[in-house]
Amino acid sequence: MVQDPNADTFTAEVEERLESLFGDLEPSFDEQEQETPAPKQTPFTELKTIVLSIDWEITDEVMDRFVAQVAELQGLYKDDKIVLVLLQLLGSIGDYIRTNLGQSHPDAFRILNSLFAQLDRVLHTEGLSGTEKKKILGTELARYKKLKTTLQQKQAKVTPKTDPPVKEKPVEKTVETPPPPPPPAGDLQAAVREIKQVIRQEFEALRAELKLMRKG
Protein backbone atom coordinates (compact mmCIF):
# COMPACT_ATOMS: atom_id res chain seq x y z
CA MET A 1 0.00 0.00 0.00
CA VAL A 2 1.42 3.37 -1.06
CA GLN A 3 1.17 6.08 1.65
CA ASP A 4 -0.34 9.38 0.55
CA PRO A 5 2.27 12.13 0.97
CA ASN A 6 -0.50 14.71 1.25
CA ALA A 7 -1.88 12.91 4.32
CA ASP A 8 1.51 13.05 6.03
CA THR A 9 1.78 16.75 5.25
CA PHE A 10 -1.72 17.39 6.67
CA THR A 11 -0.97 15.46 9.87
CA ALA A 12 2.26 17.37 10.41
CA GLU A 13 0.50 20.68 9.93
CA VAL A 14 -2.22 19.76 12.47
CA GLU A 15 0.33 18.70 15.10
CA GLU A 16 2.30 21.86 14.54
CA ARG A 17 -0.81 24.01 14.94
CA LEU A 18 -1.87 22.13 18.13
CA GLU A 19 1.62 22.61 19.54
CA SER A 20 1.46 26.32 18.86
CA LEU A 21 -1.98 26.61 20.52
CA PHE A 22 -1.57 24.41 23.60
CA GLY A 23 2.11 23.82 23.98
CA ASP A 24 2.54 26.65 26.54
CA LEU A 25 -0.23 25.20 28.72
CA GLU A 26 1.61 21.98 29.46
CA PRO A 27 3.80 22.33 32.55
CA SER A 28 7.43 21.55 32.08
CA PHE A 29 9.15 18.89 34.10
CA ASP A 30 10.80 21.50 36.30
CA GLU A 31 7.46 23.17 37.03
CA GLN A 32 5.89 19.84 37.95
CA GLU A 33 8.68 19.02 40.37
CA GLN A 34 8.66 22.44 42.04
CA GLU A 35 6.58 22.48 45.25
CA THR A 36 4.90 25.45 46.84
CA PRO A 37 7.13 26.58 49.73
CA ALA A 38 5.63 26.17 53.20
CA PRO A 39 4.83 29.39 55.03
CA LYS A 40 7.64 30.53 57.25
CA GLN A 41 7.08 29.67 60.90
CA THR A 42 7.66 32.61 63.25
CA PRO A 43 7.34 32.95 67.02
CA PHE A 44 4.09 34.87 66.47
CA THR A 45 2.52 32.17 64.26
CA GLU A 46 3.55 29.56 66.79
CA LEU A 47 1.97 31.62 69.56
CA LYS A 48 -1.22 31.94 67.51
CA THR A 49 -1.40 28.17 67.13
CA ILE A 50 -1.00 27.72 70.88
CA VAL A 51 -3.66 30.32 71.71
CA LEU A 52 -6.14 28.55 69.44
CA SER A 53 -5.35 25.22 71.09
CA ILE A 54 -5.92 26.63 74.59
CA ASP A 55 -9.63 26.94 73.82
CA TRP A 56 -9.97 23.15 73.80
CA GLU A 57 -6.86 21.83 75.53
CA ILE A 58 -5.28 23.19 78.69
CA THR A 59 -2.26 21.18 79.77
CA ASP A 60 1.07 21.90 81.42
CA GLU A 61 2.85 21.28 78.11
CA VAL A 62 0.64 23.72 76.18
CA MET A 63 1.01 26.46 78.79
CA ASP A 64 4.78 25.93 79.02
CA ARG A 65 5.00 26.44 75.24
CA PHE A 66 2.80 29.52 75.51
CA VAL A 67 4.97 31.15 78.18
CA ALA A 68 8.15 30.27 76.26
CA GLN A 69 6.86 31.85 73.02
CA VAL A 70 5.76 35.00 74.85
CA ALA A 71 9.21 35.30 76.41
CA GLU A 72 10.85 34.91 72.98
CA LEU A 73 8.62 37.63 71.52
CA GLN A 74 9.47 39.93 74.41
CA GLY A 75 13.10 39.65 73.41
CA LEU A 76 12.26 40.45 69.78
CA TYR A 77 10.10 43.49 70.62
CA LYS A 78 11.98 44.82 73.63
CA ASP A 79 12.32 48.24 71.96
CA ASP A 80 8.58 48.59 71.21
CA LYS A 81 7.09 49.66 74.54
CA ILE A 82 3.43 49.13 73.64
CA VAL A 83 3.99 45.68 72.16
CA LEU A 84 6.25 44.77 75.07
CA VAL A 85 3.62 45.69 77.67
CA LEU A 86 0.96 43.70 75.80
CA LEU A 87 3.32 40.72 75.80
CA GLN A 88 4.01 41.16 79.52
CA LEU A 89 0.27 41.12 80.23
CA LEU A 90 -0.06 37.98 78.09
CA GLY A 91 2.78 36.35 80.00
CA SER A 92 1.23 37.20 83.36
CA ILE A 93 -2.15 35.75 82.35
CA GLY A 94 -0.36 32.69 80.96
CA ASP A 95 1.49 32.12 84.24
CA TYR A 96 -1.80 32.35 86.14
CA ILE A 97 -3.52 29.81 83.85
CA ARG A 98 -0.49 27.52 83.93
CA THR A 99 -0.68 27.48 87.73
CA ASN A 100 -4.45 26.95 88.00
CA LEU A 101 -5.25 25.22 84.66
CA GLY A 102 -8.94 24.20 84.69
CA GLN A 103 -9.54 26.02 87.98
CA SER A 104 -8.65 29.38 86.45
CA HIS A 105 -11.18 32.21 86.50
CA PRO A 106 -13.25 32.18 83.26
CA ASP A 107 -12.38 35.83 82.58
CA ALA A 108 -8.70 34.87 82.37
CA PHE A 109 -9.27 33.02 79.08
CA ARG A 110 -11.33 35.86 77.63
CA ILE A 111 -8.64 38.38 78.52
CA LEU A 112 -5.92 36.13 77.09
CA ASN A 113 -7.73 35.89 73.75
CA SER A 114 -8.45 39.63 73.73
CA LEU A 115 -4.82 40.47 74.48
CA PHE A 116 -3.60 38.25 71.66
CA ALA A 117 -6.13 39.68 69.20
CA GLN A 118 -5.07 43.24 70.03
CA LEU A 119 -1.40 42.29 69.86
CA ASP A 120 -2.03 40.89 66.38
CA ARG A 121 -3.82 44.12 65.46
CA VAL A 122 -1.00 46.35 66.73
CA LEU A 123 1.68 44.31 64.95
CA HIS A 124 0.00 43.76 61.59
CA THR A 125 -2.38 46.68 60.98
CA GLU A 126 -0.78 49.16 58.60
CA GLY A 127 -1.25 52.82 59.35
CA LEU A 128 -2.28 52.31 62.98
CA SER A 129 -1.32 55.49 64.78
CA GLY A 130 0.52 55.67 68.09
CA THR A 131 -2.57 57.17 69.73
CA GLU A 132 -4.70 54.23 68.63
CA LYS A 133 -2.09 51.79 69.91
CA LYS A 134 -2.02 53.52 73.30
CA LYS A 135 -5.82 53.40 73.47
CA ILE A 136 -5.73 49.65 72.76
CA LEU A 137 -3.14 49.15 75.46
CA GLY A 138 -5.15 51.21 77.97
CA THR A 139 -8.28 49.15 77.38
CA GLU A 140 -6.47 45.84 77.81
CA LEU A 141 -4.61 47.07 80.86
CA ALA A 142 -7.92 48.08 82.52
CA ARG A 143 -9.34 44.60 81.90
CA TYR A 144 -6.23 43.01 83.34
CA LYS A 145 -6.36 45.16 86.49
CA LYS A 146 -10.05 44.40 86.98
CA LEU A 147 -9.36 40.66 86.86
CA LYS A 148 -6.44 41.05 89.24
CA THR A 149 -8.66 42.91 91.75
CA THR A 150 -11.35 40.21 91.45
CA LEU A 151 -8.81 37.46 92.14
CA GLN A 152 -7.40 39.32 95.14
CA GLN A 153 -10.87 39.79 96.63
CA LYS A 154 -11.66 36.12 96.07
CA GLN A 155 -8.43 35.10 97.75
CA ALA A 156 -9.20 37.34 100.73
CA LYS A 157 -12.57 35.59 101.20
CA VAL A 158 -11.04 32.12 101.02
CA THR A 159 -8.19 32.84 103.42
CA PRO A 160 -9.48 32.20 106.97
CA LYS A 161 -9.19 35.04 109.40
CA THR A 162 -6.91 34.33 112.30
CA ASP A 163 -7.77 35.65 115.71
CA PRO A 164 -5.21 37.95 117.22
CA PRO A 165 -2.99 36.24 119.74
CA VAL A 166 -4.36 36.30 123.26
CA LYS A 167 -2.16 38.24 125.54
CA GLU A 168 -1.31 36.31 128.61
CA LYS A 169 -2.14 38.04 131.82
CA PRO A 170 0.89 38.62 133.94
CA VAL A 171 1.09 36.24 136.81
CA GLU A 172 0.45 38.08 140.00
CA LYS A 173 3.11 37.26 142.45
CA THR A 174 1.83 36.52 145.95
CA VAL A 175 3.60 38.78 148.31
CA GLU A 176 4.06 37.03 151.58
CA THR A 177 3.53 39.27 154.56
CA PRO A 178 6.66 39.05 156.63
CA PRO A 179 6.13 38.18 160.27
CA PRO A 180 6.16 41.12 162.64
CA PRO A 181 9.57 41.88 163.92
CA PRO A 182 10.27 40.57 167.41
CA PRO A 183 9.82 43.15 170.16
CA PRO A 184 12.89 44.65 171.63
CA ALA A 185 14.56 42.73 174.45
CA GLY A 186 13.34 45.16 177.13
CA ASP A 187 9.71 44.92 176.04
CA LEU A 188 9.94 41.15 175.94
CA GLN A 189 11.07 40.93 179.52
CA ALA A 190 8.31 43.29 180.61
CA ALA A 191 5.75 41.12 178.81
CA VAL A 192 7.08 38.00 180.51
CA ARG A 193 6.86 39.66 183.90
CA GLU A 194 3.31 40.76 183.16
CA ILE A 195 2.32 37.23 182.19
CA LYS A 196 3.87 35.81 185.32
CA GLN A 197 2.02 38.37 187.40
CA VAL A 198 -1.29 37.37 185.83
CA ILE A 199 -0.59 33.71 186.40
CA ARG A 200 0.36 34.43 190.01
CA GLN A 201 -2.86 36.36 190.59
CA GLU A 202 -4.91 33.54 189.12
CA PHE A 203 -3.20 31.00 191.35
CA GLU A 204 -3.88 33.18 194.41
CA ALA A 205 -7.52 33.49 193.46
CA LEU A 206 -7.70 29.73 192.95
CA ARG A 207 -6.18 29.11 196.42
CA ALA A 208 -8.67 31.47 198.01
CA GLU A 209 -11.56 29.60 196.44
CA LEU A 210 -10.15 26.28 197.64
CA LYS A 211 -9.93 27.59 201.22
CA LEU A 212 -13.54 28.73 201.11
CA MET A 213 -14.62 25.33 199.86
CA ARG A 214 -12.82 23.57 202.66
CA LYS A 215 -14.41 25.83 205.27
CA GLY A 216 -17.77 25.13 203.87
C-alpha atoms as a printed R data frame, in Angstrom:
    type eleno elety resid chain resno       x      y       z
1   ATOM     1    CA   MET     A     1   0.000  0.000   0.000
2   ATOM     2    CA   VAL     A     2   1.415  3.366  -1.061
3   ATOM     3    CA   GLN     A     3   1.175  6.083   1.653
4   ATOM     4    CA   ASP     A     4  -0.338  9.375   0.552
5   ATOM     5    CA   PRO     A     5   2.275 12.132   0.970
6   ATOM     6    CA   ASN     A     6  -0.497 14.710   1.249
7   ATOM     7    CA   ALA     A     7  -1.876 12.911   4.320
8   ATOM     8    CA   ASP     A     8   1.507 13.052   6.033
9   ATOM     9    CA   THR     A     9   1.777 16.754   5.248
10  ATOM    10    CA   PHE     A    10  -1.716 17.393   6.670
11  ATOM    11    CA   THR     A    11  -0.967 15.460   9.869
12  ATOM    12    CA   ALA     A    12   2.263 17.370  10.409
13  ATOM    13    CA   GLU     A    13   0.504 20.684   9.925
14  ATOM    14    CA   VAL     A    14  -2.218 19.759  12.471
15  ATOM    15    CA   GLU     A    15   0.331 18.697  15.098
16  ATOM    16    CA   GLU     A    16   2.298 21.862  14.537
17  ATOM    17    CA   ARG     A    17  -0.814 24.005  14.937
18  ATOM    18    CA   LEU     A    18  -1.871 22.134  18.131
19  ATOM    19    CA   GLU     A    19   1.615 22.606  19.538
20  ATOM    20    CA   SER     A    20   1.458 26.323  18.858
21  ATOM    21    CA   LEU     A    21  -1.977 26.613  20.521
22  ATOM    22    CA   PHE     A    22  -1.571 24.405  23.599
23  ATOM    23    CA   GLY     A    23   2.110 23.818  23.979
24  ATOM    24    CA   ASP     A    24   2.545 26.647  26.535
25  ATOM    25    CA   LEU     A    25  -0.230 25.204  28.715
26  ATOM    26    CA   GLU     A    26   1.608 21.975  29.464
27  ATOM    27    CA   PRO     A    27   3.804 22.335  32.546
28  ATOM    28    CA   SER     A    28   7.428 21.551  32.085
29  ATOM    29    CA   PHE     A    29   9.150 18.894  34.102
30  ATOM    30    CA   ASP     A    30  10.800 21.503  36.303
31  ATOM    31    CA   GLU     A    31   7.463 23.166  37.034
32  ATOM    32    CA   GLN     A    32   5.893 19.839  37.945
33  ATOM    33    CA   GLU     A    33   8.677 19.017  40.370
34  ATOM    34    CA   GLN     A    34   8.662 22.439  42.038
35  ATOM    35    CA   GLU     A    35   6.584 22.480  45.255
36  ATOM    36    CA   THR     A    36   4.902 25.445  46.838
37  ATOM    37    CA   PRO     A    37   7.127 26.583  49.727
38  ATOM    38    CA   ALA     A    38   5.628 26.171  53.203
39  ATOM    39    CA   PRO     A    39   4.826 29.391  55.031
40  ATOM    40    CA   LYS     A    40   7.636 30.534  57.254
41  ATOM    41    CA   GLN     A    41   7.084 29.670  60.903
42  ATOM    42    CA   THR     A    42   7.663 32.606  63.247
43  ATOM    43    CA   PRO     A    43   7.344 32.953  67.021
44  ATOM    44    CA   PHE     A    44   4.091 34.867  66.474
45  ATOM    45    CA   THR     A    45   2.518 32.173  64.260
46  ATOM    46    CA   GLU     A    46   3.551 29.559  66.792
47  ATOM    47    CA   LEU     A    47   1.968 31.620  69.564
48  ATOM    48    CA   LYS     A    48  -1.222 31.942  67.507
49  ATOM    49    CA   THR     A    49  -1.399 28.172  67.128
50  ATOM    50    CA   ILE     A    50  -0.999 27.724  70.884
51  ATOM    51    CA   VAL     A    51  -3.659 30.323  71.711
52  ATOM    52    CA   LEU     A    52  -6.141 28.555  69.439
53  ATOM    53    CA   SER     A    53  -5.354 25.220  71.093
54  ATOM    54    CA   ILE     A    54  -5.918 26.626  74.593
55  ATOM    55    CA   ASP     A    55  -9.627 26.941  73.820
56  ATOM    56    CA   TRP     A    56  -9.972 23.152  73.802
57  ATOM    57    CA   GLU     A    57  -6.864 21.825  75.528
58  ATOM    58    CA   ILE     A    58  -5.276 23.194  78.694
59  ATOM    59    CA   THR     A    59  -2.258 21.178  79.770
60  ATOM    60    CA   ASP     A    60   1.074 21.896  81.423
61  ATOM    61    CA   GLU     A    61   2.845 21.283  78.111
62  ATOM    62    CA   VAL     A    62   0.643 23.715  76.177
63  ATOM    63    CA   MET     A    63   1.011 26.459  78.791
64  ATOM    64    CA   ASP     A    64   4.783 25.928  79.022
65  ATOM    65    CA   ARG     A    65   5.002 26.443  75.242
66  ATOM    66    CA   PHE     A    66   2.804 29.518  75.514
67  ATOM    67    CA   VAL     A    67   4.973 31.151  78.177
68  ATOM    68    CA   ALA     A    68   8.155 30.268  76.260
69  ATOM    69    CA   GLN     A    69   6.859 31.848  73.022
70  ATOM    70    CA   VAL     A    70   5.760 35.005  74.849
71  ATOM    71    CA   ALA     A    71   9.212 35.297  76.414
72  ATOM    72    CA   GLU     A    72  10.848 34.910  72.983
73  ATOM    73    CA   LEU     A    73   8.624 37.627  71.519
74  ATOM    74    CA   GLN     A    74   9.469 39.926  74.408
75  ATOM    75    CA   GLY     A    75  13.098 39.646  73.411
76  ATOM    76    CA   LEU     A    76  12.259 40.452  69.782
77  ATOM    77    CA   TYR     A    77  10.097 43.490  70.622
78  ATOM    78    CA   LYS     A    78  11.983 44.817  73.627
79  ATOM    79    CA   ASP     A    79  12.317 48.242  71.961
80  ATOM    80    CA   ASP     A    80   8.584 48.593  71.214
81  ATOM    81    CA   LYS     A    81   7.087 49.659  74.540
82  ATOM    82    CA   ILE     A    82   3.426 49.132  73.638
83  ATOM    83    CA   VAL     A    83   3.994 45.679  72.157
84  ATOM    84    CA   LEU     A    84   6.249 44.772  75.074
85  ATOM    85    CA   VAL     A    85   3.616 45.691  77.674
86  ATOM    86    CA   LEU     A    86   0.960 43.695  75.801
87  ATOM    87    CA   LEU     A    87   3.318 40.720  75.805
88  ATOM    88    CA   GLN     A    88   4.009 41.164  79.516
89  ATOM    89    CA   LEU     A    89   0.271 41.117  80.228
90  ATOM    90    CA   LEU     A    90  -0.058 37.980  78.094
91  ATOM    91    CA   GLY     A    91   2.785 36.352  79.996
92  ATOM    92    CA   SER     A    92   1.228 37.199  83.356
93  ATOM    93    CA   ILE     A    93  -2.150 35.747  82.352
94  ATOM    94    CA   GLY     A    94  -0.362 32.690  80.957
95  ATOM    95    CA   ASP     A    95   1.485 32.121  84.240
96  ATOM    96    CA   TYR     A    96  -1.805 32.348  86.142
97  ATOM    97    CA   ILE     A    97  -3.523 29.812  83.848
98  ATOM    98    CA   ARG     A    98  -0.488 27.516  83.929
99  ATOM    99    CA   THR     A    99  -0.678 27.476  87.734
100 ATOM   100    CA   ASN     A   100  -4.447 26.948  87.997
101 ATOM   101    CA   LEU     A   101  -5.248 25.220  84.658
102 ATOM   102    CA   GLY     A   102  -8.940 24.203  84.693
103 ATOM   103    CA   GLN     A   103  -9.538 26.016  87.983
104 ATOM   104    CA   SER     A   104  -8.649 29.385  86.450
105 ATOM   105    CA   HIS     A   105 -11.175 32.206  86.504
106 ATOM   106    CA   PRO     A   106 -13.246 32.184  83.262
107 ATOM   107    CA   ASP     A   107 -12.379 35.833  82.579
108 ATOM   108    CA   ALA     A   108  -8.697 34.873  82.371
109 ATOM   109    CA   PHE     A   109  -9.270 33.023  79.084
110 ATOM   110    CA   ARG     A   110 -11.326 35.863  77.632
111 ATOM   111    CA   ILE     A   111  -8.642 38.383  78.522
112 ATOM   112    CA   LEU     A   112  -5.920 36.133  77.089
113 ATOM   113    CA   ASN     A   113  -7.732 35.892  73.751
114 ATOM   114    CA   SER     A   114  -8.452 39.632  73.733
115 ATOM   115    CA   LEU     A   115  -4.822 40.471  74.482
116 ATOM   116    CA   PHE     A   116  -3.599 38.249  71.665
117 ATOM   117    CA   ALA     A   117  -6.128 39.685  69.199
118 ATOM   118    CA   GLN     A   118  -5.071 43.244  70.026
119 ATOM   119    CA   LEU     A   119  -1.405 42.295  69.856
120 ATOM   120    CA   ASP     A   120  -2.033 40.894  66.375
121 ATOM   121    CA   ARG     A   121  -3.817 44.120  65.457
122 ATOM   122    CA   VAL     A   122  -1.004 46.352  66.726
123 ATOM   123    CA   LEU     A   123   1.678 44.313  64.948
124 ATOM   124    CA   HIS     A   124  -0.003 43.764  61.593
125 ATOM   125    CA   THR     A   125  -2.384 46.676  60.977
126 ATOM   126    CA   GLU     A   126  -0.783 49.157  58.602
127 ATOM   127    CA   GLY     A   127  -1.254 52.822  59.349
128 ATOM   128    CA   LEU     A   128  -2.276 52.308  62.978
129 ATOM   129    CA   SER     A   129  -1.317 55.490  64.785
130 ATOM   130    CA   GLY     A   130   0.520 55.673  68.088
131 ATOM   131    CA   THR     A   131  -2.565 57.169  69.733
132 ATOM   132    CA   GLU     A   132  -4.699 54.232  68.627
133 ATOM   133    CA   LYS     A   133  -2.094 51.789  69.912
134 ATOM   134    CA   LYS     A   134  -2.017 53.519  73.304
135 ATOM   135    CA   LYS     A   135  -5.823 53.396  73.467
136 ATOM   136    CA   ILE     A   136  -5.735 49.655  72.763
137 ATOM   137    CA   LEU     A   137  -3.139 49.149  75.462
138 ATOM   138    CA   GLY     A   138  -5.148 51.214  77.969
139 ATOM   139    CA   THR     A   139  -8.284 49.146  77.383
140 ATOM   140    CA   GLU     A   140  -6.467 45.836  77.805
141 ATOM   141    CA   LEU     A   141  -4.614 47.073  80.863
142 ATOM   142    CA   ALA     A   142  -7.918 48.084  82.517
143 ATOM   143    CA   ARG     A   143  -9.343 44.603  81.901
144 ATOM   144    CA   TYR     A   144  -6.233 43.006  83.337
145 ATOM   145    CA   LYS     A   145  -6.356 45.162  86.489
146 ATOM   146    CA   LYS     A   146 -10.054 44.400  86.985
147 ATOM   147    CA   LEU     A   147  -9.360 40.660  86.862
148 ATOM   148    CA   LYS     A   148  -6.443 41.051  89.241
149 ATOM   149    CA   THR     A   149  -8.663 42.906  91.747
150 ATOM   150    CA   THR     A   150 -11.345 40.207  91.448
151 ATOM   151    CA   LEU     A   151  -8.812 37.461  92.143
152 ATOM   152    CA   GLN     A   152  -7.399 39.324  95.143
153 ATOM   153    CA   GLN     A   153 -10.869 39.791  96.633
154 ATOM   154    CA   LYS     A   154 -11.661 36.118  96.067
155 ATOM   155    CA   GLN     A   155  -8.431 35.098  97.752
156 ATOM   156    CA   ALA     A   156  -9.199 37.337 100.731
157 ATOM   157    CA   LYS     A   157 -12.565 35.593 101.201
158 ATOM   158    CA   VAL     A   158 -11.039 32.123 101.016
159 ATOM   159    CA   THR     A   159  -8.188 32.838 103.419
160 ATOM   160    CA   PRO     A   160  -9.485 32.202 106.975
161 ATOM   161    CA   LYS     A   161  -9.192 35.038 109.397
162 ATOM   162    CA   THR     A   162  -6.910 34.333 112.300
163 ATOM   163    CA   ASP     A   163  -7.767 35.651 115.714
164 ATOM   164    CA   PRO     A   164  -5.212 37.950 117.218
165 ATOM   165    CA   PRO     A   165  -2.987 36.236 119.740
166 ATOM   166    CA   VAL     A   166  -4.358 36.304 123.265
167 ATOM   167    CA   LYS     A   167  -2.155 38.242 125.541
168 ATOM   168    CA   GLU     A   168  -1.309 36.311 128.613
169 ATOM   169    CA   LYS     A   169  -2.136 38.044 131.817
170 ATOM   170    CA   PRO     A   170   0.892 38.620 133.942
171 ATOM   171    CA   VAL     A   171   1.086 36.237 136.812
172 ATOM   172    CA   GLU     A   172   0.455 38.083 139.999
173 ATOM   173    CA   LYS     A   173   3.113 37.257 142.446
174 ATOM   174    CA   THR     A   174   1.829 36.522 145.949
175 ATOM   175    CA   VAL     A   175   3.596 38.777 148.308
176 ATOM   176    CA   GLU     A   176   4.060 37.034 151.579
177 ATOM   177    CA   THR     A   177   3.526 39.267 154.558
178 ATOM   178    CA   PRO     A   178   6.655 39.053 156.629
179 ATOM   179    CA   PRO     A   179   6.132 38.178 160.270
180 ATOM   180    CA   PRO     A   180   6.161 41.122 162.642
181 ATOM   181    CA   PRO     A   181   9.573 41.884 163.921
182 ATOM   182    CA   PRO     A   182  10.267 40.573 167.414
183 ATOM   183    CA   PRO     A   183   9.818 43.146 170.159
184 ATOM   184    CA   PRO     A   184  12.889 44.645 171.631
185 ATOM   185    CA   ALA     A   185  14.559 42.732 174.446
186 ATOM   186    CA   GLY     A   186  13.337 45.162 177.135
187 ATOM   187    CA   ASP     A   187   9.714 44.924 176.040
188 ATOM   188    CA   LEU     A   188   9.937 41.147 175.937
189 ATOM   189    CA   GLN     A   189  11.069 40.934 179.522
190 ATOM   190    CA   ALA     A   190   8.312 43.285 180.611
191 ATOM   191    CA   ALA     A   191   5.749 41.118 178.812
192 ATOM   192    CA   VAL     A   192   7.081 37.995 180.515
193 ATOM   193    CA   ARG     A   193   6.861 39.658 183.897
194 ATOM   194    CA   GLU     A   194   3.312 40.756 183.162
195 ATOM   195    CA   ILE     A   195   2.319 37.231 182.185
196 ATOM   196    CA   LYS     A   196   3.868 35.809 185.325
197 ATOM   197    CA   GLN     A   197   2.020 38.366 187.402
198 ATOM   198    CA   VAL     A   198  -1.292 37.375 185.827
199 ATOM   199    CA   ILE     A   199  -0.593 33.712 186.404
200 ATOM   200    CA   ARG     A   200   0.359 34.430 190.013
201 ATOM   201    CA   GLN     A   201  -2.863 36.355 190.591
202 ATOM   202    CA   GLU     A   202  -4.913 33.540 189.116
203 ATOM   203    CA   PHE     A   203  -3.202 31.002 191.355
204 ATOM   204    CA   GLU     A   204  -3.876 33.176 194.412
205 ATOM   205    CA   ALA     A   205  -7.517 33.491 193.460
206 ATOM   206    CA   LEU     A   206  -7.704 29.731 192.950
207 ATOM   207    CA   ARG     A   207  -6.181 29.109 196.419
208 ATOM   208    CA   ALA     A   208  -8.672 31.475 198.014
209 ATOM   209    CA   GLU     A   209 -11.564 29.596 196.439
210 ATOM   210    CA   LEU     A   210 -10.154 26.280 197.636
211 ATOM   211    CA   LYS     A   211  -9.929 27.594 201.220
212 ATOM   212    CA   LEU     A   212 -13.544 28.732 201.111
213 ATOM   213    CA   MET     A   213 -14.620 25.327 199.859
214 ATOM   214    CA   ARG     A   214 -12.815 23.567 202.658
215 ATOM   215    CA   LYS     A   215 -14.413 25.829 205.269
216 ATOM   216    CA   GLY     A   216 -17.773 25.134 203.873
